[in-house]
Amino acid sequence: MKIKLLNSAALLLAASAAFAAGPAAPPAPQSPVWNGVQQHTLKTGDIVIYTPVTGIATAQQTYDIFAPFDGRVEELQTEVFSFVTPLTVLTRMVSTEMAALLDSSPEESRKQTERRWQDIYSYTEIKPEIQGVVTNIYVEPGTRVNKGDRLFTVAKKVVIIGKNTEPLYSKLAAGMTAKVQHARNTEMKFETELVDFLRIKGTPLISRLWLEVLDLREGIKIGEQFNGVLFVGKSTNAMLVPRQHVIESGGRRFLITEIQTGLETAEEIELLGHSSLYLEPVRRAAEIKDGKDKKAL
């Protein structure tokens, strides 16, 4: 009897608390269940995929610029990692004879000597053949050079070699674009294009990426880190399902959808189509480990 009284008191207290709290919230809608299996309806929506990337800028397709004659470098008008075009003057050179004349003239009369002999001996401007980024400079003002000596190295292309830093389930394709910026100077931003990629062994959702810089200009630093975001793709009004609802077998993917049927026999059924209703597959315990569906990988 004592137990009954206690239970009655507990019920009375619970009822009083429920009355004070107001009417109970309606239960959250649940997917219908058929024979113990959850039913779902295909959803329609937009999906946009980006993936963060990081990498190191590297020089590609480099070429050297050589001294066209024996002489001396008088002025150097570029720096390492400068962006140059066929109109850019990298250095000014004089011939060996002109260098001797200049050296024999006092400093105060050097300009006069230059003007006096300009019709015979003049400065030669050294310019690149193709636009690019200066990656090496082998001379400095006053350096004497022989014809064929290497003066500069210029990279026609800059490629950022890196990887995506988060798992990527969608497929990559050449031509995808990424915006990157210098890791320390975030104001230096560049447009890049994916020219090649390769899955990294042991990490199927991470790939080695080759991103070519499209808008070469000042600020690109060879050998330094750049971070950015690669645009993978976008679909609108797409049919979407949770990844764990898809069954994978033999490299193919399946979804258990409701079918529409026509004529039937004891052995065969005519298929007319399918609806947007599908069944969530029942996963075996062996397929799930640490809360992650292994088939999703």
Summary of the structure (lengths in Angstrom):
residues: 297
radius of gyration: 36.0
end to end distance: 60.6
largest distance: 128.2
contacts: 752
relative contact order: 0.18
helix: 16%
strand: 49%
